[in-house]
Amino acid sequence: MKDDIPMLDTGENPEVPMPQDMIDLEVKFEKLESELRDVNSNAEALKRNYLELTELKHILMKTRVLFDEREGRTSLNTQNFLPEDLKGSVQLEYITGVILREKIPAFELALWRGEQVYKSVFIIFFQGDNLKMKVEKICQGFHGAMYPSPETPAGMQEMAKGVKTRLDDLRTVLNQTLDHRHCILVSIAREIRVWMTKVLMMKDIYQAFNMFNLDVIENGFIAECWIPVANLEDVQLALQRGTEKTGSFPAALITRSTQECPPTFHRTNKFT
Protein backbone atom coordinates (compact mmCIF):
# COMPACT_ATOMS: atom_id res chain seq x y z
CA MET A 1 0.00 0.00 0.00
CA LYS A 2 1.00 3.62 -0.42
CA ASP A 3 2.05 4.07 3.22
CA ASP A 4 3.53 0.55 3.54
CA ILE A 5 0.85 -0.46 6.04
CA PRO A 6 0.52 -4.26 6.31
CA MET A 7 -2.91 -5.86 6.33
CA LEU A 8 -3.47 -7.29 9.81
CA ASP A 9 -4.78 -10.80 10.35
CA THR A 10 -6.69 -10.70 13.64
CA GLY A 11 -7.76 -14.33 13.31
CA GLU A 12 -11.40 -13.27 13.48
CA ASN A 13 -13.82 -15.64 11.77
CA PRO A 14 -16.81 -13.49 10.82
CA GLU A 15 -20.33 -14.87 10.46
CA VAL A 16 -21.98 -15.04 7.10
CA PRO A 17 -23.24 -11.52 6.40
CA MET A 18 -26.86 -10.73 5.74
CA PRO A 19 -27.89 -8.92 2.53
CA GLN A 20 -28.27 -5.70 4.52
CA ASP A 21 -24.70 -6.11 5.80
CA MET A 22 -23.40 -6.03 2.24
CA ILE A 23 -25.29 -2.81 1.57
CA ASP A 24 -23.71 -1.31 4.70
CA LEU A 25 -20.28 -2.52 3.59
CA GLU A 26 -20.74 -0.97 0.16
CA VAL A 27 -21.70 2.36 1.72
CA LYS A 28 -18.64 2.17 4.01
CA PHE A 29 -16.32 1.34 1.07
CA GLU A 30 -17.66 4.24 -0.97
CA LYS A 31 -17.22 6.62 1.96
CA LEU A 32 -13.64 5.46 2.62
CA GLU A 33 -12.77 5.65 -1.07
CA SER A 34 -14.15 9.18 -1.35
CA GLU A 35 -12.30 10.28 1.80
CA LEU A 36 -9.02 8.79 0.61
CA ARG A 37 -9.38 10.40 -2.81
CA ASP A 38 -9.97 13.79 -1.18
CA VAL A 39 -7.02 13.36 1.18
CA ASN A 40 -4.70 12.23 -1.64
CA SER A 41 -5.84 15.09 -3.86
CA ASN A 42 -5.23 17.64 -1.09
CA ALA A 43 -1.85 16.09 -0.29
CA GLU A 44 -0.76 16.27 -3.94
CA ALA A 45 -1.84 19.91 -4.20
CA LEU A 46 0.05 20.75 -0.98
CA LYS A 47 3.15 18.94 -2.24
CA ARG A 48 3.05 20.86 -5.54
CA ASN A 49 2.66 24.14 -3.68
CA TYR A 50 5.47 23.18 -1.29
CA LEU A 51 7.74 22.30 -4.24
CA GLU A 52 7.02 25.61 -5.96
CA LEU A 53 7.81 27.57 -2.80
CA THR A 54 10.99 25.54 -2.27
CA GLU A 55 12.09 26.31 -5.83
CA LEU A 56 11.30 30.00 -5.32
CA LYS A 57 13.34 29.99 -2.08
CA HIS A 58 16.37 28.61 -3.92
CA ILE A 59 15.91 31.11 -6.76
CA LEU A 60 15.97 33.97 -4.28
CA MET A 61 19.06 32.53 -2.59
CA LYS A 62 20.96 32.05 -5.85
CA THR A 63 19.87 35.39 -7.25
CA ARG A 64 21.03 37.23 -4.14
CA VAL A 65 24.38 35.44 -4.32
CA LEU A 66 24.77 36.45 -7.97
CA PHE A 67 23.96 40.10 -7.39
CA ASP A 68 25.85 40.30 -4.11
CA GLU A 69 29.02 39.62 -6.10
CA ARG A 70 28.60 42.98 -7.80
CA GLU A 71 30.22 45.86 -5.92
CA GLY A 72 28.67 49.14 -4.77
CA ARG A 73 25.07 48.21 -5.49
CA THR A 74 21.92 48.89 -3.49
CA SER A 75 19.57 47.62 -6.20
CA LEU A 76 19.71 45.27 -9.14
CA ASN A 77 21.48 47.16 -11.93
CA THR A 78 21.48 45.12 -15.11
CA GLN A 79 23.95 47.58 -16.63
CA ASN A 80 26.66 45.84 -14.62
CA PHE A 81 26.21 42.75 -16.79
CA LEU A 82 26.83 44.61 -20.09
CA PRO A 83 30.13 45.38 -21.81
CA GLU A 84 31.38 48.93 -21.29
CA ASP A 85 30.53 50.04 -24.84
CA LEU A 86 26.86 49.03 -24.44
CA LYS A 87 26.17 50.49 -21.02
CA GLY A 88 23.54 53.20 -21.12
CA SER A 89 22.27 52.29 -24.58
CA VAL A 90 20.79 48.87 -23.76
CA GLN A 91 18.29 47.99 -21.04
CA LEU A 92 18.37 44.31 -20.02
CA GLU A 93 15.47 42.36 -18.56
CA TYR A 94 15.71 38.95 -16.95
CA ILE A 95 13.75 35.79 -16.14
CA THR A 96 14.50 33.44 -13.27
CA GLY A 97 13.37 29.84 -12.79
CA VAL A 98 14.41 26.22 -12.28
CA ILE A 99 14.86 23.37 -14.72
CA LEU A 100 15.92 19.71 -14.59
CA ARG A 101 19.70 19.47 -14.60
CA GLU A 102 19.82 16.91 -17.40
CA LYS A 103 18.03 19.42 -19.66
CA ILE A 104 20.49 22.26 -19.02
CA PRO A 105 22.81 21.58 -22.04
CA ALA A 106 19.94 21.42 -24.53
CA PHE A 107 18.26 24.35 -22.78
CA GLU A 108 21.36 26.51 -23.17
CA LEU A 109 21.79 25.37 -26.77
CA ALA A 110 18.20 26.30 -27.65
CA LEU A 111 18.62 29.73 -26.04
CA TRP A 112 21.99 30.81 -27.40
CA ARG A 113 23.95 27.93 -28.77
CA GLY A 114 7.78 10.56 -9.85
CA GLU A 115 11.95 9.65 -8.65
CA GLN A 116 14.35 12.17 -7.17
CA VAL A 117 15.35 14.80 -9.64
CA TYR A 118 17.94 17.56 -9.50
CA LYS A 119 17.18 21.04 -10.78
CA SER A 120 19.32 24.07 -11.47
CA VAL A 121 18.41 27.69 -10.92
CA PHE A 122 18.79 29.86 -14.02
CA ILE A 123 18.73 33.59 -14.65
CA ILE A 124 18.55 34.81 -18.25
CA PHE A 125 19.24 38.39 -19.31
CA PHE A 126 17.85 39.72 -22.57
CA GLN A 127 16.85 42.90 -24.35
CA GLY A 128 13.42 43.69 -25.77
CA ASP A 129 9.98 42.14 -25.76
CA ASN A 130 10.64 39.89 -28.75
CA LEU A 131 13.51 38.15 -27.00
CA LYS A 132 11.43 38.00 -23.84
CA MET A 133 8.67 36.09 -25.65
CA LYS A 134 11.22 33.75 -27.22
CA VAL A 135 12.91 33.04 -23.88
CA GLU A 136 9.57 32.39 -22.17
CA LYS A 137 8.50 29.95 -24.91
CA ILE A 138 11.81 28.08 -24.66
CA CYS A 139 11.46 27.88 -20.88
CA GLN A 140 7.94 26.49 -21.27
CA GLY A 141 9.14 24.04 -23.93
CA PHE A 142 11.73 22.65 -21.53
CA HIS A 143 9.17 22.55 -18.70
CA GLY A 144 11.14 25.12 -16.76
CA ALA A 145 9.32 26.79 -13.90
CA MET A 146 9.60 30.59 -14.03
CA TYR A 147 9.23 32.68 -10.87
CA PRO A 148 9.18 36.44 -10.24
CA SER A 149 12.27 37.89 -8.60
CA PRO A 150 12.44 41.35 -6.96
CA GLU A 151 15.01 43.79 -8.34
CA THR A 152 16.35 44.96 -4.97
CA PRO A 153 18.11 43.05 -2.17
CA ALA A 154 15.52 44.35 0.28
CA GLY A 155 12.73 43.04 -1.92
CA MET A 156 14.46 39.67 -2.22
CA GLN A 157 14.91 39.48 1.53
CA GLU A 158 11.27 40.38 2.15
CA MET A 159 10.05 37.77 -0.34
CA ALA A 160 12.40 35.15 1.14
CA LYS A 161 10.87 35.76 4.60
CA GLY A 162 7.38 35.38 3.18
CA VAL A 163 8.34 32.19 1.36
CA LYS A 164 9.86 30.74 4.54
CA THR A 165 6.69 31.49 6.52
CA ARG A 166 4.49 29.90 3.86
CA LEU A 167 6.76 26.86 3.68
CA ASP A 168 6.53 26.36 7.44
CA ASP A 169 2.73 26.62 7.31
CA LEU A 170 2.53 24.24 4.35
CA ARG A 171 4.82 21.75 6.05
CA THR A 172 2.51 21.70 9.08
CA VAL A 173 -0.65 21.27 6.98
CA LEU A 174 0.98 18.63 4.77
CA ASN A 175 2.12 16.61 7.79
CA GLN A 176 -1.38 16.77 9.27
CA THR A 177 -2.85 15.63 5.95
CA LEU A 178 -0.44 12.70 5.68
CA ASP A 179 -1.12 11.74 9.32
CA HIS A 180 -4.85 11.75 8.61
CA ARG A 181 -4.35 9.53 5.56
CA HIS A 182 -2.16 7.19 7.62
CA CYS A 183 -4.88 6.87 10.26
CA ILE A 184 -7.47 6.04 7.60
CA LEU A 185 -5.24 3.39 6.05
CA VAL A 186 -4.42 1.86 9.44
CA SER A 187 -8.13 1.58 10.28
CA ILE A 188 -8.72 -0.07 6.89
CA ALA A 189 -5.81 -2.46 7.38
CA ARG A 190 -7.37 -3.70 10.64
CA GLU A 191 -10.67 -4.53 8.93
CA ILE A 192 -9.83 -5.39 5.35
CA ARG A 193 -9.29 -9.13 5.83
CA VAL A 194 -12.66 -9.44 7.59
CA TRP A 195 -14.29 -7.45 4.80
CA MET A 196 -12.67 -9.65 2.17
CA THR A 197 -13.90 -12.77 3.98
CA LYS A 198 -17.45 -11.42 4.13
CA VAL A 199 -17.42 -10.52 0.45
CA LEU A 200 -16.12 -13.97 -0.51
CA MET A 201 -18.83 -15.56 1.64
CA MET A 202 -21.53 -13.59 -0.14
CA LYS A 203 -20.07 -14.46 -3.53
CA ASP A 204 -20.05 -18.14 -2.60
CA ILE A 205 -23.66 -17.89 -1.39
CA TYR A 206 -24.87 -16.35 -4.63
CA GLN A 207 -22.82 -18.83 -6.64
CA ALA A 208 -24.51 -21.65 -4.73
CA PHE A 209 -27.93 -20.04 -5.26
CA ASN A 210 -27.31 -20.08 -9.00
CA MET A 211 -27.28 -23.90 -8.81
CA PHE A 212 -30.71 -24.04 -7.13
CA ASN A 213 -33.97 -24.51 -8.98
CA LEU A 214 -36.95 -22.31 -8.19
CA ASP A 215 -40.04 -24.20 -7.11
CA VAL A 216 -42.86 -21.90 -8.16
CA ILE A 217 -45.56 -24.02 -6.51
CA GLU A 218 -43.93 -24.24 -3.09
CA ASN A 219 -42.31 -20.79 -3.47
CA GLY A 220 -38.87 -22.06 -2.51
CA PHE A 221 -35.56 -23.33 -3.85
CA ILE A 222 -34.63 -26.94 -4.44
CA ALA A 223 -31.16 -28.37 -5.04
CA GLU A 224 -29.43 -31.71 -5.03
CA CYS A 225 -25.98 -32.13 -3.55
CA TRP A 226 -23.54 -34.63 -2.08
CA ILE A 227 -22.83 -34.38 1.65
CA PRO A 228 -20.43 -36.59 3.61
CA VAL A 229 -22.42 -38.70 6.05
CA ALA A 230 -20.20 -37.54 8.90
CA ASN A 231 -21.22 -33.93 8.18
CA LEU A 232 -24.97 -34.36 7.96
CA GLU A 233 -25.53 -33.18 11.53
CA ASP A 234 -23.33 -30.10 10.95
CA VAL A 235 -25.36 -29.19 7.85
CA GLN A 236 -28.62 -29.62 9.75
CA LEU A 237 -27.38 -27.34 12.53
CA ALA A 238 -26.22 -24.74 9.99
CA LEU A 239 -29.63 -24.72 8.33
CA GLN A 240 -31.28 -24.38 11.74
CA ARG A 241 -29.07 -21.43 12.68
CA GLY A 242 -29.87 -19.75 9.37
CA THR A 243 -33.59 -20.25 9.90
CA GLU A 244 -33.47 -18.79 13.42
CA LYS A 245 -31.33 -15.85 12.37
CA THR A 246 -33.47 -14.85 9.39
CA GLY A 247 -36.86 -15.89 10.72
CA SER A 248 -37.58 -17.65 7.45
CA PHE A 249 -39.45 -20.89 6.77
CA PRO A 250 -37.46 -23.91 8.06
CA ALA A 251 -35.30 -25.60 5.46
CA ALA A 252 -35.60 -29.33 4.90
CA LEU A 253 -32.68 -31.67 4.27
CA ILE A 254 -33.84 -34.97 2.81
CA THR A 255 -31.46 -37.88 2.27
CA ARG A 256 -32.14 -40.56 -0.27
CA SER A 257 -30.44 -43.64 -1.61
CA THR A 258 -28.88 -43.60 -5.05
CA GLN A 259 -26.95 -45.92 -7.30
CA GLU A 260 -24.82 -43.09 -8.63
CA CYS A 261 -21.12 -43.08 -7.84
CA PRO A 262 -20.34 -40.25 -5.40
CA PRO A 263 -17.58 -37.77 -6.24
CA THR A 264 -14.12 -38.23 -4.78
CA PHE A 265 -13.83 -36.65 -1.35
CA HIS A 266 -10.67 -36.02 0.65
CA ARG A 267 -11.03 -34.38 4.04
CA THR A 268 -8.60 -31.48 4.42
CA ASN A 269 -7.21 -29.48 7.32
CA LYS A 270 -5.48 -26.10 7.62
CA PHE A 271 -2.26 -27.58 6.25
CA THR A 272 -3.73 -29.41 3.26
N, C-alpha and C positions, 0 to 999 in steps of 0.2 A: 504494500500500500504506500501511498504518497509519504506518509510520516513514519514508515517502517514500524507500524504497530502490528504485532502478531495477533492472529485470531485465537482467542482463549477457548480451551476445551474444559468446561466446568464439570463435565461428566453427567450433566442433567439429561434425563430421558423424558422429554415432554410427552404429554398425552396427545392423542390424535385431535387436531383442531376441528372445531365446528365451522360450518360455512361462514358464520358471522365473524369468527376469528380471522379468517383469511381476508375479509373485507377490512377489518381493523388493521391487519398487517399491511395491506396495500396502502391504506391511508398513512400509516406510520412511515412506510418506505418513501412515499411521495413527499412527505413533509421533510424527512431527513435529506432526501436528494435535493430538494429545493433549497434547504438551509445550507447544505454543503456547496451548492453552485453559487449561492450568494456570497458565502464566505470566501470561496476561491476567487470569485470575480473581484471582490473588494481587495483581497490580498494582492492579486496581480496588478490592480490599479495603483495600490500603495507602493508596490515594488518599482513600478515604472516611474512613478513620481519621485521616489527615493533615488533611483538611478539618475534621473535628470538633474536633481539637486546636487547629487554627488559630482556629476560631470561639471555642472556650473561652478561648484566649489573649486575643483581643480583648475578650471579655466581661469578663474579669478586669481588663484595662487600663481599660476604660470605667467599670466599676463602682468601681474605686479612685479614678478621677478624680472621679466623682460624689460619693462619700463623703468624699473629701479636701477638698471645698469646704465641708464643714461644720466649724465651729470646735469646739475643745476636745473631741475625741472620740478615744477609744482603741479603741472597738469600734463596730459598726454599730448605731446607735440609731434605730429607725424612728420614734420619737416626734418627732424633729426634722423630719419631713416632715408632721406634723399641725398644724392650726390650734391656737392656744393653748387654746381652750375645750374641745378634745377630748383634749388630752394627759393621759395617765394613765388615761383611761377606755376607750381603744381601743388594741388591739394589732394592728399591721399586719404582714402577711407579704408576701413578694415572690417573683417568678419572674423569672429572667433567661434570655435566649436571643437568637437572631438570626433575621431574616426578610428576604425579598427586599424591596428598597426600593420597588419599584413596588406592593407590597401594603400598605405602611404606612398610606396614607389609609383604605382599607377596613378594615384591621386595627384602627385606632384607632376607627373608626366603630362596628364590631361590639362593641368593648369598652365604650366609654362614649359615643359619639356616633353544560448538552450543548454553550454559548456563554459568554461571560464575564458573570457576573451580579454585582450589587452588593447587599450585605446591610447591614442596620442592626441594631445592638445595642439591645435593649429591656430595660427593667426595669419591672415592674408591681407596684405596691403595692395590697394589698387587705386586707379584714378578714373572717375567718371561713372555715370549710371550704366552705360553699356557693359563695361567690365564688371560692374557689380552684379548685373543680371546674369552674366556668363558664369561668374564665380559661384553664385547661389545655385544655379542649375547644376553645375559640376558637383557641388557639395551634396545636393539632393540625389544626384545620380550615384554617388558613392555611399549613400545612406549616412552621410555625416550629419551630426546633430549640431545646429548652429544656435548660439546663445548670445544675448545682448551683453555687452561689456561696457561699464562706465568709462569715461575718458579721463577721469581724475583719480589719483590715489585715494582721496577721501571718499569718492563715490564707490570705488572698488571695495574699500574697507567696510563701508556701510552695507553694501550688498552682501559681502562675505558674512557679516554678522547676522543679517536676515536669513541667509541660506543656512547658516549653522543652527539658528533657532528652529527653522522649519524642519531641518533634518532630525533634530532631537525629538520634535513633536511627532514626526512621521515614524521614527524608530519606535517610539512608545506605542503608537496606534497599531503599527504593523505587528509588534510583538504580542499585543493583546489579541489581534485578529488571529494570529497563528496559534496562540494558546487556546482560543475558543475552538478553532478547527480541530486541534489535538484532542480536546475534551470530547467533541462530537465523535471523532473516530474511535476514541477509547471506549465510549459507551456502546458504539456499534460493535466493536470487536468482542465485547463481553456477551453480546446477544446473537451475533450473526450465525453461529453454529446451530443454536436452537431454532432460529428462524429458518435456516436451510433444512433442518430436519422436518419442521412442520410443513414446509412447502413440498418436500419430497413425499411426505405422508399423504398430503392432499392429492398430489399427482398420481400416486399409487392407487388411492381410493377411486379416483375418476377413471383410471385405466382399468381397474377391476370392474367398475360399473359398466364400462363399454362392452364387457363380455357377458352381461346379464341380458335376459330377455324380459320385455315388459308384458306382464299379464294384464290385459285390459279388463278382463272379467273380474278378477280378484283385486285389481288396482294395486299390484305389487310387482316385484322383480323376482325372477326365477333363474337359477344358474346351477350347473352341474360342475362338480370339482372333485379332485382326489384329496383326501385328508388321511395322514397317518393315523392308524387306530390309537396309538399312544397319545395323540393330540386331540382326540375328539372332545374330551372334557374341557380342555383349554379353549377350544373354539366355542363350545356351548357357553362357557363363562364370559367370553368376549362378547358374544351376541347379547347375553343378558345385561352386561354392563352398558352396551350401546343402547339397548332398549330403555333402561332406567335413566340414562343420561339425557336421551332425546325425548322421552315420553311417547315414543312411537309404538305402533302395533308390534307385539312380540314376533321375533323371527323364528322360523322353524327350520331345524336341521334334520333331515330325514336320510337315514342310511339304507342302502339297498344292495343286494347281491348282484354281481355282474360276472360274466365270463371274460370280460375284456382284460387284457394284460395291463396292470398298472405301470405308470412311468417309473423310471429308476429314481430312487430316493436315497440320498446319503445325508445323514444328520451331521451338521457342522457345528463348530463352536467359534469363539472369538479368534482362534488362531487359524482355522481352516475356512 
